Amino acid sequence: MTTFENWCALNNVPPLPAAPADVAKFITDCAPLGIEKLWPMVQEISRAHYVTGLADPTLGGWPARAINDVSKIEPPRGWPADEKVRFLLMSYDLQLYVLKRDAEREAVVKIAIQVAADARKESGLPKLPKSFYRKAAKAANGTQSNTAA
């Protein structure tokens, strides 16, 4: 018997099909185990539903938010506030993927800004004000509007 099946028996709820609210409660109850032990259990619940042709109760919504409460992953800093809420409702593995890609993009932007600054220095052109670089970084993060001034 799996940990989730044992939890279901103790809480008098069916393991298959599991309700998203029950999965979220399971995650909350098992939070002290930590994300490293808890995430494989959630994947096991997902897999059990998939192989039996049932809807996956672990995707999004309450279970995703409960996992996020355990993992404490913050949304990318460049995301608008309303999109940050959506990030918290993504599955844990998707959050990790988005964060990895966001970090890679930020690294490329930093390198590009440095290369541009070095080229400007070598060409003898005057140094741009720091506000230019802040605006460029905001634009790269998608936080600056595209309206003309």
N, C-alpha and C positions, 0 to 999 in steps of 0.2 A: 504494500500500500504506500502511496506517495504521501508526502507531508500535506499536500492540499486535500487529498482524500481523507486523511485523518482529521484535518481541521474541519472539513465538511461534516464528517460523522459527529464530531463534538458540537458543532453548531447547527445540526439538524437541517442541512441544506444539501441539495443534490450536486455532486461534482460534475455531472454531465446531464443536460447542458447547464453550465454554470452561468449565473447572472453576473453581469459586470459589477454590480454593487457588492455581490458576495466576494468576487475576486479582489475588489478594492479593499474590502474589510480584511480579507486574508493578508493582503500586502501590509496593511496598517498593523495588524496583529503581529506579523512576523518581521516588522521593520528592525527590531534590535539585532536581527541576524546580519544586517548589512546588505548592500546592493550586490556584492560579489556572490553571496549565497542565495539571495532572494531572486535575482534576475533569472538564473537557470530554472528555478521553480516556476516562475511565470511563463517562461518559454515552454516548459513541460505542459502546463495547462493549455497553452496555445496549440501545441502539437497534438495533444489528446483530442481537442475539438476538431482540428483539421483532418486528422486521419479517420474520424468517424463522420465527417461531412457536416459538422455543426458549425455555426457561426462562432468566430473567435471572440470571446468576451474580454480579451486582454488588450484589444486595440483601442487606443484613444480613451477619451472620457475619464470616468472616475479611476479606473485602474492605472491609466497613464499618469494622472495627477498624483495618485498614491505612490507610484514608483518614483516620480519626480521629488516627492517629499522625502523619500529615502536617499535618492542619489544626490539631491541638492544641486543639480546642474542648472546653471543660470543661462538664460537666453543670450544669444550674441549681443554685444553691447550696441552694435549699430542698428539693431532692429527697432522699428517704431513700437511704441507701447502696446498698441492693439495687436500687433503681430507677436509680441512677447508672450501674450496670453495663449495664443495658438501653439507656440513652441512648447509650453508647459503641458499641453494636451497631446503632444506627439509621443509615440512609443520611445522607450529608452534608447534602443538601438538606432532609431532615426535621429534622435537628439545628438547622439555621439557622432553620427555621420555628418550632420549639419555643422556641428562645432569644428570637426576636423577640416571640412572644406572652408569654413569661415576663417580659421587660423591660417590655412594655406593661402587664401586670398589676401589676408592682411599682410602676410610675409611678402608676397609679391608686390603689393602696393608700397610697402616700406622700401623695398629694394628699388623700385621704379623712382620713388621720390629721391632716394640717395643718388641714383645714377643721374637723374636730371640735375640735382644740385651740383654734383661733381662736374658735369658737362658745362653747366653755367659758369662755374668757377674757372674751369680751364679756358673757356672762351673769352673771359674777361668781362662778361656781362655783369651788371650789378646784382647783388643778392636780392632775392625776392623777400618781401615781409613774411613773418611767421604766419600771419593770417592767411596768406595764400596757401601754405601747406596744410593748415587746419581745414580750410575749405576743400582742398583736394582730398584730404582724408575723409571728410564727411561725405563728399560726393561718392567716393569709392565704397563707403559703408551704406550708401543708399539713403542717407538721412537729409540730404539737401534737395530742395525742390529744383525742378528743371525750368523754372520760369525765368525769363530774362529780366534783368534789373533796369 
